[in-house]
């Protein structure tokens, strides 16, 4: 209820493409985790960074819900590079590997078949939302539907699979295009805070996939999985019991680690 967007549709203030003199501009490019689903704007990691950095630094948020790696590349070309950034921070999440195709993604049937009634209850009844979540879990556990983790594993568990190679190629295009403009780039990996983040974390191979791209292209990267796993109750990382987007606490952890890892690349002069 407190979301305001600028003329480009981003949840960011209006700004001039021409940087103020002496300004170091950091553009954060990402999906709903960067957009800040369920958060006030000032609770997002990008806004925390802006508040903590000294004068002369500008952090702009180009998060777009649902965006994936190919869409990040499009936004980079059409919006980010024209904004004259000094540093592009790309935020990654596990579903980026899907690219523009969600073919084969498991479909969970709603508790009430009528889509109209289901949507109204989802928006107005916490009891129904919880019951529908449990119904989805029953479908996966009973084999009525496949799990999302198994679906991604089938698509990209093999690092030589078509999806893994395509995603790696697109990430490299993003890196190359930023560098071709004389800009710097880094990547921050957000884990899925829903499942256990320890040894049984189901998407560890996807993190390894991105970190491999980082090493091969000498790009500074930060994987937040270890930092999020250090929180004893992972529910504290969720924006609500019904929504596993990162909470304000998760965003603060992210901002602290991002500043710790990337500040040396941002030092002016």
C-alpha positions, 0 to 999 in steps of 0.5 A: 500500500505504500509503493510509489514508482517513477516514470520508468516504473521502478520503485525509485525516486525520479533522477536525472540521467546526467549524474551530479558532478562528483557523484559515484552512482551505484545501480542495483539491478534485480527482481522482487527481492530488490523491488522490496515486495512486502517492505517499506522502501526504506527497509530495502537493502538498497536504501540501507546502503544509501543511508550508510554511504557517505555524501557523494554516493548515489544508490538507485534501485532498478528492481522489477518483480518477476525479472530473470536473467534475460530481462536483466540484460534487457533492462541493463541495455534500455535503462541501466547503462543510459543512467551512467552508473559507475557500478552495477550490482546484479541481484540473483535468485534461484528462479533466474535459471528459468529464463523466459521459459517456465515450461514444465513448472509444477502446477499446484491446484488451488483449494477451491477450484473457482479462480475468482473465489480463490483469488478473493479468499487469498486476498482476504482470508489468512485462514484460507491462505494457510489452508491453501499452502498446506493443500499445496504441500499435500499435493507435492508430498503425495505425488499429485504434483511435482516439487519446484526443487525437483523441476529446477534440478531436472532443468539445470542440475547438470552444469552442461544442460541447455538451461545452465549454459544459456543462463551462464551465457546471458550472465556473461553478456551482462558482465561484458556489456557493463565492462564494455562501457568502462563500468564495474559490476558485482553480483549478490546471490540471495538464497531461497529462505524458505527451505533449510539453508544448511547441507540440505539446501536444495538449490546449492548447485545453482549458487555454485553455477553462478559462483563459477561464472563469477570466477571465470570472469573475475567478477566480485560476488557475494553469496548470502546463503551462509549469512542467512543460515546463521539466523537460527529461526529462518522465519525471521528472514521472511517478510510474513508467514505467507511470503518468503520474500526477504524481511527487513532483517534479511535486507539489513543482513544483506546490506551489511555484507554488501557494504563489507564486500563491495565498498573497496570497489566503490572507493572514489579516487 
